[in-house]
Amino acid sequence: MEIAYFNGSFLSRDQIHISPDDRGFLFADGVYEVARWYEGFIYDMEGHMARLMRSLKEVRIEWDDADSFPAVAMELIVRNNLNDKPSLIYLQVTRGAAKRSHAFPSPPIPPTVYAFARGFNPEKEMISSGINVILHEDTRWSRCDIKSVSLLPNILSFQEARDSGSFECIFVRDGMITECAHSNVFFVLDGILNTHPLSEKVLAGITRKNILRLARESGITISETALPASSLGDISEAFVTNTSFEIAPVISIDGKIVGKGKPGPVTRLLREKFDAEILALKG
C-alpha cells in the first residue's frame, strides 16, 4: 500500500480525492518540486527548498507549512519502506479548490498539497553510455524559471523525441539553445564548459548548480552564455543534467554524432566527481 501526503495528513494513496474544482486541475495553477533519495539522504534539500520557495513566491501561492517539506519527504521514505532504495519524492502545491474564475480566490483559500515517494531504477549503466537527443523549437511560455505544473509543451516535445528513438529534446529559441524538456544541457566548446545562464528562459536545475560547482572545483573553465544552435557542429562534448539521471552524456543530436560518439573527458570527469560526492555523503 502506497502512503502519500495530502493536505497535512499521511494517507493511503487510494484514500486521496482531489476536487474537480481544484485550480491545478482546471488551470495548471500550481508548482512542483522533485528531490532524490540516495538510500540514506536527500541530495541538496536546501537547494530544492530555495527553488520551491521561489516558485511559490513568483506565482503568489501561500503555503504556510512550506518549511515542512523536508520532514514530509523523510516521513514518506520511512512509511513506504524506501530507506534502502533509490527514490524520487514529488511535491505539488496548487492554489486550491474554488469556483472556476481566472481571478485568484478572494478571500484566499488553503492550497492543495500533495506529495509521494516512489522507488525507481536510475538505469545508470544505460545512461552512462550516452543518449541520443533531438532539437525542437522552444514553444514554452516565457517564465521557464518557475517550476510550474503547466508542462504541456515539454510533454509534447519530449514525446516527439521518444517517438524518434531519442532520450531527450533540446530546445532552441530565437536560434539559441535554452535547455531540454526536463533537463539542463551543457556543451564543451574549445575546452570550455558552456551552459545557458540563469534567466526566465531556463529552470535553475539543482543538478545543474552542483555540476557547475564541481566543475569550478576541478579547474574547468565555465561560460554561462547561450550557445547558438549553429555552433553545434563545433562542440566536442555535450551532456544533460537532472535529478533523476544526474548526468547523461549526449552522443548524437538530430542524428549527428557529437565528438567521437562517446562520453568525452570533461563529461567523464564530472560524472566521477559527482559519484564521489554521493559516495562521501553516504558515509
KAZIWO-V131426 format. One record per backbone hydrogen bond with DSSP energy under -1.0 kcal/mol. NH is the residue of the N-H (numbers start at 1). CO is the residue of the C=O. E is the energy in kcal/mol with one decimal. If there is no record, write none. Layout:
((NH & CO & E) (NH & CO & E))
//
This chain:
((4 & 11 & -3.1) (5 & 115 & -3.0) (6 & 9 & -3.1) (7 & 113 & -2.4) (9 & 6 & -1.4) (11 & 4 & -2.6) (13 & 2 & -2.9) (15 & 12 & -2.2) (16 & 13 & -1.2) (22 & 19 & -1.8) (23 & 96 & -3.0) (26 & 22 & -2.3) (27 & 23 & -2.4) (29 & 23 & -1.9) (30 & 28 & -1.5) (31 & 93 & -2.5) (32 & 147 & -2.3) (33 & 91 & -2.2) (35 & 89 & -2.3) (37 & 87 & -2.8) (38 & 41 & -3.4) (43 & 36 & -2.0) (48 & 44 & -1.9) (49 & 45 & -2.8) (50 & 46 & -2.3) (51 & 47 & -2.1) (52 & 48 & -2.6) (53 & 49 & -2.7) (54 & 50 & -1.9) (55 & 51 & -2.6) (56 & 52 & -2.6) (57 & 53 & -2.1) (58 & 54 & -2.7) (59 & 55 & -1.9) (61 & 56 & -2.2) (66 & 63 & -1.7) (68 & 65 & -2.4) (69 & 66 & -1.7) (72 & 68 & -2.7) (73 & 69 & -3.0) (74 & 70 & -2.1) (75 & 71 & -2.3) (76 & 72 & -2.2) (77 & 73 & -1.9) (78 & 74 & -2.2) (79 & 75 & -3.0) (80 & 76 & -1.6) (81 & 78 & -1.6) (82 & 77 & -2.6) (85 & 82 & -2.1) (87 & 37 & -1.7) (88 & 118 & -2.5) (89 & 35 & -3.0) (90 & 116 & -2.9) (91 & 33 & -2.6) (92 & 114 & -3.0) (93 & 31 & -2.8) (94 & 112 & -2.4) (95 & 29 & -1.9) (98 & 21 & -1.6) (114 & 92 & -2.5) (115 & 5 & -2.2) (116 & 90 & -2.0) (118 & 88 & -2.2) (120 & 86 & -2.3) (127 & 123 & -2.4) (128 & 124 & -2.6) (130 & 127 & -1.6) (131 & 249 & -2.7) (133 & 252 & -2.3) (134 & 168 & -1.6) (136 & 170 & -2.3) (138 & 172 & -2.6) (139 & 137 & -1.1) (144 & 200 & -2.1) (146 & 143 & -1.6) (148 & 146 & -2.3) (149 & 30 & -2.0) (151 & 149 & -1.4) (155 & 151 & -2.7) (156 & 152 & -2.6) (157 & 153 & -2.2) (158 & 154 & -2.7) (159 & 155 & -2.4) (160 & 156 & -1.6) (161 & 157 & -1.8) (162 & 158 & -2.4) (163 & 159 & -3.0) (164 & 160 & -1.3) (165 & 162 & -1.6) (166 & 161 & -2.9) (167 & 132 & -3.5) (170 & 134 & -3.4) (171 & 179 & -3.4) (172 & 136 & -2.1) (173 & 176 & -3.2) (176 & 173 & -2.1) (177 & 227 & -3.0) (178 & 171 & -2.0) (180 & 183 & -2.9) (181 & 169 & -1.4) (184 & 241 & -2.3) (186 & 239 & -3.1) (187 & 194 & -2.5) (188 & 237 & -2.4) (189 & 192 & -2.4) (192 & 189 & -1.7) (193 & 221 & -2.9) (194 & 187 & -3.7) (195 & 223 & -1.7) (202 & 199 & -1.2) (205 & 203 & -1.8) (209 & 205 & -2.2) (210 & 206 & -1.9) (211 & 207 & -2.6) (212 & 208 & -2.3) (213 & 209 & -1.7) (214 & 210 & -2.5) (215 & 211 & -2.4) (216 & 212 & -2.3) (217 & 213 & -2.4) (218 & 214 & -1.3) (219 & 216 & -1.5) (220 & 215 & -2.5) (223 & 193 & -2.9) (225 & 223 & -1.5) (229 & 175 & -2.6) (231 & 228 & -2.1) (232 & 229 & -1.5) (234 & 231 & -2.1) (236 & 188 & -2.8) (237 & 188 & -1.1) (239 & 186 & -2.0) (240 & 248 & -2.4) (241 & 184 & -2.3) (242 & 246 & -1.2) (246 & 242 & -1.3) (247 & 245 & -1.2) (248 & 240 & -2.8) (250 & 238 & -3.1) (251 & 131 & -2.7) (252 & 131 & -1.1) (253 & 256 & -2.5) (254 & 133 & -2.6) (256 & 253 & -2.0) (258 & 251 & -2.4) (261 & 258 & -2.6) (268 & 264 & -2.5) (269 & 265 & -2.3) (270 & 266 & -2.4) (271 & 267 & -2.2) (272 & 268 & -2.4) (273 & 269 & -2.5) (274 & 270 & -2.5) (275 & 271 & -2.6) (276 & 272 & -2.3) (277 & 273 & -2.0) (278 & 274 & -2.3) (279 & 275 & -2.4) (280 & 276 & -2.3) (281 & 277 & -2.3) (282 & 278 & -1.7))
//
